[in-house]
């Protein structure tokens, strides 16, 4: 597995998800949290998570392109992913089953990849 290519793909994916959350949080989060996605508080939190991911993804991509500084951004992204995983699992059956397992799988995969990448980059 090529670390730079994987890192670039993960960073771009984080940017895309972050931008989508900022632009349309209720649409992006509805599969994850269900009907509550239409509530204003959920939209605020969706946008906040989106900005977090957008900024981290841009930092990751900048570090990859510069050839240094990416490892710290992947640690930050992995930490955010672990929080997303924990919050999703803690919600249990109060959120849709498919959304719970899908987001948990995505967050876990991203956290594991981020841990590997922060160790091999820079």
RABEL-V536489 format. One record per residue. N is the residue number from 1. PSI is psi as a letter, one per 40 degrees, with the letter a starting at -180 (999 if undefined). OMEGA is omega in radians with two decimals (999 if undefined). BURIAL is I if it has 24 or more other C-alpha atoms within 12 Angstrom, else O. Layout:
# RABEL-V536489
n;psi;omega;burial
N;PSI;OMEGA;BURIAL
N;PSI;OMEGA;BURIAL
This chain:
# RABEL-V536489
n;psi;omega;burial
1;h;-3.14;O
2;h;-3.04;O
3;d;-3.11;O
4;d;3.14;I
5;d;3.11;O
6;d;3.13;I
7;d;3.13;I
8;d;3.14;I
9;d;3.14;O
10;d;3.13;I
11;d;3.13;I
12;d;3.09;I
13;d;3.13;I
14;d;3.11;I
15;d;-3.12;I
16;d;3.13;I
17;d;3.12;I
18;d;3.13;I
19;d;3.12;I
20;d;3.11;I
21;d;3.11;I
22;d;-3.06;I
23;d;-3.05;O
24;g;-3.04;I
25;d;-3.10;I
26;d;3.13;I
27;d;-3.10;I
28;d;-3.06;I
29;e;-3.06;I
30;d;3.10;I
31;d;-3.10;O
32;d;-3.02;I
33;e;3.07;I
34;a;-3.03;O
35;d;3.13;O
36;e;-3.14;I
37;d;-3.14;I
38;e;-3.14;O
39;i;-3.08;O
40;d;3.12;O
41;d;3.11;O
42;d;3.09;I
43;d;3.11;I
44;d;-3.14;O
45;d;3.09;I
46;d;3.11;I
47;d;3.13;I
48;d;3.09;O
49;d;3.12;I
50;d;3.11;I
51;d;3.09;I
52;d;-3.10;I
53;d;3.11;I
54;d;-3.14;I
55;d;3.12;I
56;d;3.14;I
57;d;3.10;I
58;d;3.08;I
59;d;3.11;I
60;d;-3.12;I
61;d;3.12;I
62;d;3.11;I
63;d;3.11;I
64;d;-3.10;I
65;d;3.13;O
66;d;-3.11;O
67;e;3.08;O
68;i;3.08;O
69;e;-3.10;I
70;d;-3.03;I
71;d;3.14;I
72;d;3.11;I
73;d;3.10;I
74;d;3.02;I
75;d;3.13;I
76;d;3.12;I
77;d;3.11;I
78;d;3.10;I
79;d;3.09;I
80;d;3.13;I
81;d;3.11;I
82;d;3.09;I
83;d;3.11;O
84;d;3.12;I
85;d;-3.13;I
86;d;-3.14;O
87;d;-3.14;O
88;d;-3.14;I
89;d;3.13;I
90;d;3.12;O
91;d;3.09;O
92;b;-3.06;O
93;e;3.06;O
94;e;3.01;O
95;i;-3.09;I
96;h;-3.09;I
97;d;-3.13;O
98;d;3.11;O
99;d;3.14;I
100;d;-3.10;I
101;d;3.13;I
102;d;-3.13;O
103;d;3.10;I
104;d;3.13;I
105;d;3.12;O
106;d;-3.13;I
107;d;3.13;I
108;d;3.13;I
109;d;-3.14;O
110;d;3.12;I
111;d;3.14;I
112;d;3.10;I
113;d;3.13;I
114;d;3.11;I
115;d;3.11;I
116;d;-3.06;O
117;d;3.13;I
118;d;3.13;I
119;d;-3.05;O
120;e;-3.13;I
121;i;3.13;I
122;999;999;O
